[in-house]
Amino acid sequence: MDRDRADAYLALLDAARPARPDAAALADLQWRHLLAVPFENLDIHLGRPVELTEEAILAKFLDRRRGGFCYELGGGFAALLRALGYRVTLLAGRTYGDEGRVGIPFDHLALRVDLDEPWLVDVGFGRFTHHPLRLDVRTDQEDPGGVFRILDHENGEHGDLDVLHDGVLQYRLESRPRELRDFVTGCWWHQTAPTSHFTRAPLCSRPTPDGRITISDRTIVRTTGSERREEPLADDAALLAAYRDLFGITLDHAPARPNPAPIPSATP
């Protein structure tokens, strides 16, 4: 990423260029990224393939003022951090689902950032940490998003880690360094598989200073603390206006409605 592109990215985040790549600046950038670049899967429901290259991700964020899902959000943020002098490694994760089962390989993308200590940085997991977590700490870590803990996975021979949020397993994180192109098959699966939760309905979401705002299918969901309010949207015009006004996303037509086809059962 060249300096002009990095400056444009920082302007999107309403962030100044850090004087040095330290932990305080990293925490500030992560929170600003979460606020400014929404978690969304709209391209899947617009019939547009997601392209996993740095150039495509930056064009989507900076030129079209869009967000993305984990591969794009993590990949884009990694490029920015590297341009600012951080040492960043892409890591693959497998999310925990029902009955403690993990998802497909390359199910999730998170970042390791090495300073004087290693940090887990994740801007692509929806409701999750606001700030980085220490990767080398095995006790509770408090964050505005909740209480998190990183543990060595029970099968320790592979060096995998389990990440918990408020005591609930979220994903299993590998330690092996990856490249963005390694996630292409996982990204394709999430765009096409009936069992992927991304193919089931359009979603656009971001935190707010006091909660979260989400458009799930045709409903606006606002949460503030423990309070949750839902506002159905009457038609496509109202939906497009909500994307524009709440997320700064301008679309020329509404995403397709969820596919009503039954979801195949998992093989035991």
N, C-alpha and C positions, 0 to 999 in steps of 0.2 A: 504494500500500500504506500503510495507516495504521500508527501507532506500535505498537498492540497486535499487529497481524499481524506486523510486523517483529520485535517482541520474541519472539513465538512461534516465528518462523523461526530467530532466533538461539539460542533454547533448544533447538530441534531439532539445531542444529549444535554445541551445548554451547559457545557462543561469547559473549563479552561484547561489548557495543556498543562499537565503536572510538571512541577519544577524537577521532580525526580520520580522514578518508578518505585514508590514505596507502598506499604500496606494501607496507609490512610487514604492515599489517592485511589488505590484499587477498590477499597470499600465504597468510596464516593462514586466512582465510575460505575460500579455494579448497580447501585441503587438508581442512579440516573438512567442507566440502560433499561432497567426494568420499567421505569416510569415512562420512557420515551418510545420504546420499540416493543409493540405488543406481541404477545404470544397468540398466533393465529394460524389457522389451517385453510384459509379461504381459497387458495389456489386449487386445492384438491376438489372443491365444490364449484369452482369456476372452469374446470376442465383444463387447467394449465399445469404442465409438469414442473416440479421443483428442480432447479438445476443447482447442483452442489459444487460451485466454483466460487472463489473469492470475488471475481469480477461480477458474477450474476447476483451474489448476495448483496454486495455493495450497491449495485444498481437498483435492486429492489428496495433497500433501506433508504438510500440517499436520494435517488432520482424519482422513485415512485412513492416514497413515504409510506412504505408497507412494513409489516412485521414478518413473522415466520414461526416455524416450530423449532424444536431443539437443535437440529443440525444447522439450520440457518442462523439462529440466534447465537449459538455457541461459536460457530465458524466465523461469523462476522465480528463478534466481540474479541475473539482470539486474534484476528488480523489487526484490529485497532490496538490491542494491548501490545502486540509485538512491535507495531510502529512507534509506540511510546516507550519502548525499551524494556518491556517485561519479558521474562523467560516463560513461555507458555507451551504446555503439552496438551494435546487432545487425548481424552480418555473415553473409552466406550463403557456404557452401562447397560444393564438389563433390569427393567422395572419389575417390581413385585406386583402381582395381581392377586386374584382370588386364590384362597387356600395356600398362599405363600409361594405360588409358582412364579418363576421369572419368565420374562418375555424373550423375544428372539435375540440372537446376537446383534450387536450394534443397534439396539433398541433405543438408546439414548446417548447423547453427546454432552460431556461436561469437561471442564478445564482444570488442569493443575497449573498453578502459577508459583514458581519458586523464587522466593526472596531470601531472607535469612532463614526462613522456615517455609515449608510447603503449604499451599492454600488450595482448597477446593472452591472453585468459582463456577456458579451455575445460574445462567440467565434464561434457561430454556425448559424449566420444569413446572411452569405455572405457579401455583401457590407454594412457595418454598422459601429459601433464605433471602433476606434482603442484602446481606453482606457475606463476604467469604468465610469459610470455615477452615480451621486448622486441620490439615490432613494427618498430622502426627499426634493429635490429642485423642484419647479414648474415653474421655469423660464428657458429661453434658456440656454443650455449648449453647448459650442463650443468645437469641437473635430476635429482632422485632417480629419476625415471622413465626417464632415458636422456639421450642427446645430441640436441639439436634444432637445426634451422637453418631460418631463414626467408629465402627468396630471391625476388627479383623474377621473375615468370613470364616465359618467353622472349618471349611476345607482350606486351611491356611497355606497349603503347598503351592497354590497358584498366586498368592499375594493379593487376592481379591478383598475388597472392603464392602461392608454393608453400611448404608446410610439410612438413619432413622429420623423421622420427624414426629415429635411428641409421642415417642415410644412405638411408632408404627414403621415397619420396614418400607422404604421407598424404592431404592434400587441397589443393585450389586455393581460395584465399580471395579473395573479391571485396572491394573497398574501399568500395563504395556502401552508405550507411546503409539499413537495412531496418527494417520493423515486424513484430511477431509475426504479424500476419495474412498477411503475404507468404508465410509458410511453410506455409500450410494445404494447398496442393496437393501439396507435397512430403511432408507428413505423411500425407495421404490415400494417396499412392502407396505409401509404405512400409508402410502398414497393409493394403494390398490386392493389390499386385503380386506374382505368383509369383517374379519375379526379385529382389525385395527380400529381403535376408538376414534381415530381421525377421519375415517371414511363415513362415520355414522351421522355426523351433523356438522354444519359450519360452526366455528367457535372463534371468538376474538376476545382477549382478556388482558388486563394489566392491573397492577396494584395502583392504589391511590394513597396519599399521605395518611388517610385514616381508614383504609379498607381495600376494597377491590371493586372493579366494574367489569362486567362481562356481557357480551351478546352471545347467547347460546341459541342457535337456530334463529327464531323470530322473537326472542324474549330478552329484554335487558334485565340483568341481575345486578343489583347494587348491594354490597355488604359493608357495614360499618360496625366493627366489633362483633357482637353476637346478633345484630339486627340484619335481616335479609329482606329485601324488597324486590318484587318482580313486576315488570311492566311489559305486557304483550305488545307487539308491534302490529299494526293493523294490516299493512300491505308492504309491497316491495319498496315503494317510495319512502315510507317511514323507516324501513330497514336501512336503505342507502343513506338517508339523512342521519341516522344514528351512527353508522360507521364514520361518516364525515365529521359529525359534531363531537363525538366522544373519543374517537381514535385518530382523527385526521386522515382517514383512508377514503379516497375517492374511487368508486367503482362505476363502470358504465352499465352493469347489470347485476342483479342480485345473485348470490350463490344458489345452486340447486338445493331443493329440499332433501332431507335425509332419505336414503335408500331404504324402502320398507322390506327388502328381501330378508329372509331369516338368516341369522348368524349361525354358521356350522358349529356344532359342539366340538370341544377340544378332545383330542385323543387322550385317554387316561395314561 
